[in-house]
Amino acid sequence: LFALGASAETVTGDCGKSVSWSFDTETGTLTISGTGAMYDYDEVTPPWQEDDYPVSRVVVDYGVTYIGKNAFANSEMLESVVMSESITTIGDNAFSYCDKLTELVIPQGVTDIGVLAFAYCDQLGAVTIPASVTNLGFGAFQGCRRLESIRVDANSATYSSDEHGVLFNKEKTVLIQAPAAMV
């Protein structure tokens, strides 16, 4: 385990063809920058997890269009995520099992959210989905025990939510997910 407070430094590497990462050991911030898509991490461990960096914040800069599968899954210290509006796709399991993540605002421009993308984020209490989302993968927010509200932009042509924060298709004929904290 990397000890914070040792000597402050920034560690860097590649995480896509034209995408790189940098980890600030003093602040615990992992920044993803560049242009295009991140790699998927189906078969390999992301480098920031392989080296056990205590990532508490992820910032995805403008220019990155795709957050890779499993990119931040099981990030035990992750508390906040800031995504730029250049993101169009969030891969399968991208943020699953991030136990300390409490709130999530998905930026306008995201069209696809992968299967189990935010599943089992134990502290996640609120989610905001923009009108741009047209494909929400199965179980995207499954197992988020403290989830109290899923809000959908009223301009969405695909999804809607009611006054209780329950997620439906646009016509409210198909219930997609009720926040777990409601039951």
C-alpha positions in Angstrom: 0.0 0.0 0.0 1.3 3.4 -0.9 1.5 5.7 2.1 0.0 9.2 1.7 2.1 11.9 3.3 5.4 10.2 2.5 6.7 12.5 -0.2 4.3 14.1 -2.5 4.7 13.1 -6.1 2.8 12.5 -9.3 2.8 9.1 -10.9 1.8 8.7 -14.6 1.1 6.2 -17.3 -1.0 5.3 -20.3 -4.6 4.1 -20.2 -5.6 4.4 -23.8 -4.1 5.0 -27.2 -4.1 8.7 -26.7 -5.2 8.8 -23.0 -3.0 8.9 -20.0 -3.4 8.9 -16.2 -1.7 10.8 -13.4 -2.1 10.2 -9.7 -1.3 12.9 -7.2 -0.1 11.1 -4.1 -0.7 14.2 -1.9 -4.4 14.7 -2.8 -5.4 11.1 -3.8 -6.6 12.5 -7.1 -6.4 10.3 -10.3 -6.8 12.4 -13.4 -7.5 10.8 -16.8 -6.6 13.1 -19.7 -6.1 13.0 -23.5 -8.4 12.3 -26.4 -10.5 9.3 -27.2 -11.2 6.1 -25.4 -9.7 4.5 -22.3 -8.7 0.9 -22.4 -11.0 -1.8 -21.1 -9.8 -3.7 -18.1 -11.4 -7.1 -18.6 -8.3 -9.2 -18.6 -5.8 -6.9 -16.7 -5.9 -4.8 -13.6 -5.8 -1.0 -14.1 -2.3 0.3 -13.2 -3.5 2.6 -10.4 -5.1 -0.5 -8.7 -2.2 -2.8 -9.6 0.1 -0.5 -7.6 -2.5 0.0 -4.9 -2.7 3.8 -5.1 -5.3 5.1 -2.6 -7.5 6.9 -5.2 -10.2 9.1 -3.4 -11.1 11.3 -6.4 -11.3 10.7 -10.1 -11.3 13.5 -12.6 -11.9 12.7 -16.3 -10.7 15.7 -18.4 -12.4 17.0 -21.5 -11.3 15.0 -24.6 -11.8 11.6 -23.1 -14.8 10.0 -24.7 -15.0 6.5 -23.1 -14.5 5.2 -19.6 -13.2 1.7 -19.9 -14.8 -1.5 -18.5 -13.8 -2.1 -14.9 -11.6 1.0 -15.0 -12.4 2.0 -11.4 -14.3 -1.1 -10.1 -13.5 -2.0 -6.5 -11.9 1.4 -5.8 -12.4 1.2 -2.0 -11.3 4.8 -1.3 -13.1 6.5 -4.2 -15.4 9.2 -2.8 -16.0 11.5 -5.8 -16.0 11.4 -9.6 -15.9 14.4 -11.9 -16.6 13.6 -15.6 -16.3 16.0 -18.5 -19.0 16.5 -21.1 -16.9 14.8 -23.7 -17.7 11.4 -22.2 -20.2 9.5 -24.4 -19.9 6.0 -22.9 -19.3 4.6 -19.5 -18.2 1.0 -19.8 -19.6 -2.1 -18.0 -18.7 -2.3 -14.3 -16.7 1.0 -14.7 -17.4 2.1 -11.1 -19.0 -1.0 -9.5 -18.2 -1.7 -5.9 -16.9 1.8 -5.1 -18.1 1.7 -1.5 -17.4 5.3 -0.6 -18.9 7.0 -3.7 -21.9 9.1 -2.4 -23.3 11.1 -5.2 -23.2 10.9 -9.0 -23.9 13.4 -11.7 -23.6 11.9 -15.1 -22.7 14.7 -17.6 -24.8 15.8 -20.6 -23.3 14.0 -23.6 -23.2 10.5 -22.1 -25.4 8.3 -24.3 -24.5 4.8 -23.0 -24.1 3.6 -19.5 -22.8 0.0 -19.3 -24.1 -3.1 -17.5 -23.6 -2.9 -13.8 -21.6 0.4 -14.3 -22.3 1.7 -10.8 -23.6 -1.5 -9.2 -23.0 -2.1 -5.5 -21.8 1.4 -4.7 -22.8 1.0 -1.0 -22.9 4.7 -0.1 -24.4 6.1 -3.3 -27.4 8.1 -2.3 -28.4 10.1 -5.4 -28.0 9.8 -9.2 -28.7 12.3 -11.9 -29.2 11.1 -15.5 -29.0 13.6 -18.3 -31.4 13.7 -21.3 -28.6 12.5 -23.6 -28.6 8.9 -22.1 -30.4 6.6 -24.6 -29.0 3.2 -23.4 -28.9 2.2 -19.7 -27.3 -1.2 -19.2 -28.9 -3.9 -17.1 -28.4 -3.3 -13.4 -26.5 -0.1 -13.8 -27.4 0.9 -10.2 -28.1 -2.6 -8.8 -27.3 -3.2 -5.2 -26.8 0.4 -4.2 -28.4 -0.1 -0.8 -28.5 3.6 0.2 -29.8 4.9 -3.1 -32.6 7.3 -2.3 -33.2 9.0 -5.7 -32.6 8.5 -9.4 -33.4 11.8 -11.2 -33.8 12.0 -15.0 -33.6 15.2 -17.0 -37.2 16.0 -18.0 -36.0 16.4 -21.6 -35.0 12.8 -21.9 -36.7 11.0 -24.9 -35.9 7.6 -23.4 -36.1 7.6 -19.6 -38.1 9.4 -16.8 -38.4 9.5 -13.1 -41.2 10.3 -10.7 -41.4 12.5 -7.7 -40.1 9.6 -5.6 -36.9 9.2 -7.7 -38.1 6.0 -9.3 -36.6 5.3 -12.7 -38.9 4.4 -15.6 -39.0 4.3 -19.4 -40.2 7.6 -20.9 -43.8 6.6 -21.0 -43.7 5.3 -17.4 -45.0 1.9 -18.6 -41.8 0.0 -17.6 -40.3 0.3 -14.1 -36.5 0.1 -14.5 -35.4 0.6 -10.9 -36.8 1.9 -7.6 -34.1 3.3 -5.3 -33.1 0.6 -2.8 -33.5 2.9 0.2 -37.2 3.2 -0.6 -38.0 -0.4 0.2 
